[in-house]
Amino acid sequence: MSRQNAAVILAAGLGKRMQSALPKVLHPCAELPLVCHVIRLAQACNCAPIVVVVSPATKEPVQEAVRQHVGDAAIRFAVQAEPRGTGDAARAGIGALDGFAGDVLLLYGDVPLLQAQTIERLRQARQQACVALLSAKVAQPSGYGRVVRRADGQVTAIVEEKDCNDAQRQLQEINAGVYVCEAGVLRTALAGLTPQNAQNEYYLTDIVAHAAGHGGAQAVVVHDVDEIRGVNNRLDLYEATRALQDRLLRQHALAGVAVQDVAGSFVGLDVVLEPDVTLGIGVQLYGKTVVRRGAVIEGPTVVRDSEIGPRCVVHAFCHLEQARMDEDASIGPYARLRPQAHLKSHARVGNFVELKKATLGEGAKANHLAYIGDAEVGAHSNIGAGTIFCNYDGFNKHRTQLGSRVFVGSNSTLVAPLQLRDGAFVAAGSTLTRDVPGDALALGRAQQVIKEGYANKLRDRFAAQQQANKKKVL
């Protein structure tokens, strides 16, 4: 029978070096709060229950972020009443695992790059000792706790840098702050912690010295030092985000996505990209966006929580939010699809066109300078340049419905509620306030008047007015 696995995530620190009112673990890295990266990792490693240790000040915002981004009711929260060190935080966490008898994964809430396969290596090492810890060998170990070994290589302790002697400071194997411990040993070790250090804090690292005398401690050297990169300030956050983006985009490229510029693009963790998708320079994809096979997105373009169908083309400088494009549709350049905009197959939206709560039917076109809001546009209809769907009366929104093969001439104004049935034809420059029957021609503009020779009279009058105005100034 496989052992049970729980996780304790230490996330009580405020992160003052972030210089922000937002707790450090809630700062987003590739859209997801730092602590939620670690929770997802624990879930991927089949840890249950998962305990997040917070401070009294951060409990509510961390709970809300977890609810929003993870939504797992099985996650528990423990409060570290006072900031008395990582060992004290771990004691609060293990207190929420009363009766648990398996292995406990202990780690910090600010390591978004850590991967499940590394945790699995740590678990395997735990089978040979009562505690396994993650370490790394670096050329510049300054700022990190050192892993101390005997001559035979056996781990005996972790010493924080401020407490190191001269010989220990020369060690290049550092502690990554990730542990897998047998629950009973962990409880005993945490109960015996004393603040015998320069900071008068309870160090979690002291559990290693305890384990060395009660079943041994094993250190697993991480393959990629980037995995253990913690976030302490805004620069760390930027670097971690770029490293995560580089990893994600390379994974997408290996899966068949053409990424023209890894450094200049952004793809969120939950974005789905099918093979043969092309991402131009400066493309940003957020949220639950899905891009189907063969679609091309030119950059710079922003897409959020939208679905882009097979073989669609999104030209440069477009913005899509909660929108949907069916197969072979196209938009842009300089187009905007707002929430509930839907382009059906082969529909086209051109430059400086905006849709909101509107559906453009199969093969329908709005190629230039239009606003289409709260509307249904039928198949193969054409919306001329400068057309405005007037959907708001100052109090309520109203819908406009166009049937199939409707032609709306340029610079027209459609005042909702309004219905134009199949085949209706709207003359350019019209303002419509009444429904139009099928195959009818609608004109709603002022009558054109021509006065022969009157242009010269106007010029003379305007010139005289101009001279009079100049004299007044003098």
Summary of the structure (lengths in Angstrom):
residues: 474
radius of gyration: 32.1
end to end distance: 101.1
largest distance: 109.2
contacts: 1629
relative contact order: 0.07
helix: 25%
strand: 30%
